[in-house]
Amino acid sequence: MMRAVALVIVGLCVAPTLGQTISEIERRDGKPISVYSLTEHIWMTPDYTSDGQVCQMRLFPKRVGLGTDYLSHQLPFEELKFILNRLLPPPARGIKGELFGLTDTGGGIAWTTYPYEKAVFVFTFPLRINKEALKQSESYSFSADEMSLYRKPSKTPPSDNDFDNSQTDKLEIVTIKWTGRKCAGT
């Protein structure tokens, strides 16, 4: 008797998923989005302007692919650099903008911004702070001279090696936004 009740319960739970159609899934979960496989480890989703030009791309780690399962959350830097230089070659970026390579933090994440004349690259990664270490450390203020040592010069021509790989062990998302192109629906 217990076995029959268990089979009925399993049957009721499984039955709704057996006959689903694409229209039922889209009605419930929305339309699918375009996702492109750029390399063995990198996916890309684009957004477009109303006239069909790409206005933004998000690159993120490929976790599941045909015949592969990856556990890494990070983007491999050499693959990423190759893809960024292919998607938007240095000559097409324009001159580097102000505050090139500046990193901001907030809400458990950090993002480094690389602005150019024609596009902006934003590298996003998790930021984990050891609360115990904060209790023991004293504050330190950087002088303007010290800060200039850490920033890459702006208003200079772009190159294949513009991006900082100091966060490569943590980098999870890269967004490319074209300046002067408004994404449809935003």
Secondary structure as the mmCIF struct_conf table of DSSP 4:
data_model
#
loop_
_struct_conf.conf_type_id
_struct_conf.id
_struct_conf.beg_label_comp_id
_struct_conf.beg_label_asym_id
_struct_conf.beg_label_seq_id
_struct_conf.end_label_comp_id
_struct_conf.end_label_asym_id
_struct_conf.end_label_seq_id
HELX_RH_AL_P HELX_RH_AL_P1 MET A 2 LEU A 18
TURN_TY1_P TURN_TY1_P1 GLY A 19 GLY A 19
HELX_RH_AL_P HELX_RH_AL_P2 ILE A 22 ASP A 29
STRN STRN1 TYR A 36 SER A 37
BEND BEND1 THR A 39 HIS A 41
STRN STRN2 ILE A 42 TYR A 48
TURN_TY1_P TURN_TY1_P2 SER A 50 ASP A 51
BEND BEND2 GLY A 52 GLY A 52
STRN STRN3 VAL A 54 PRO A 61
STRN STRN4 VAL A 64 GLY A 65
TURN_TY1_P TURN_TY1_P3 LEU A 66 GLY A 67
STRN STRN5 THR A 68 ASP A 69
BEND BEND3 GLN A 74 GLN A 74
HELX_LH_PP_P HELX_LH_PP_P1 LEU A 75 PRO A 76
HELX_RH_AL_P HELX_RH_AL_P3 PHE A 77 LEU A 87
BEND BEND4 LEU A 88 LEU A 88
HELX_RH_AL_P HELX_RH_AL_P4 PRO A 90 ARG A 93
BEND BEND5 ILE A 95 ILE A 95
STRN STRN6 LYS A 96 LYS A 96
TURN_TY1_P TURN_TY1_P4 GLU A 98 GLY A 101
STRN STRN7 LEU A 102 GLY A 106
TURN_TY1_P TURN_TY1_P5 GLY A 107 GLY A 108
STRN STRN8 ILE A 109 PRO A 115
STRN STRN9 TYR A 116 TYR A 116
BEND BEND6 GLU A 117 LYS A 118
STRN STRN10 ALA A 119 PRO A 126
HELX_RH_AL_P HELX_RH_AL_P5 LYS A 131 GLN A 136
HELX_LH_PP_P HELX_LH_PP_P2 SER A 137 SER A 139
HELX_RH_AL_P HELX_RH_AL_P6 ALA A 144 TYR A 150
BEND BEND7 ARG A 151 ARG A 151
HELX_LH_PP_P HELX_LH_PP_P3 LYS A 152 PRO A 153
BEND BEND8 SER A 154 THR A 156
TURN_TY1_P TURN_TY1_P6 ASP A 160 ASN A 161
BEND BEND9 PHE A 163 PHE A 163
TURN_TY1_P TURN_TY1_P7 SER A 166 LYS A 170
STRN STRN11 ILE A 173 TRP A 178
TURN_TY1_P TURN_TY1_P8 THR A 179 GLY A 180
HELX_LH_PP_P HELX_LH_PP_P4 LYS A 182 CYS A 183
TURN_TY1_P TURN_TY1_P9 ALA A 184 GLY A 185
#
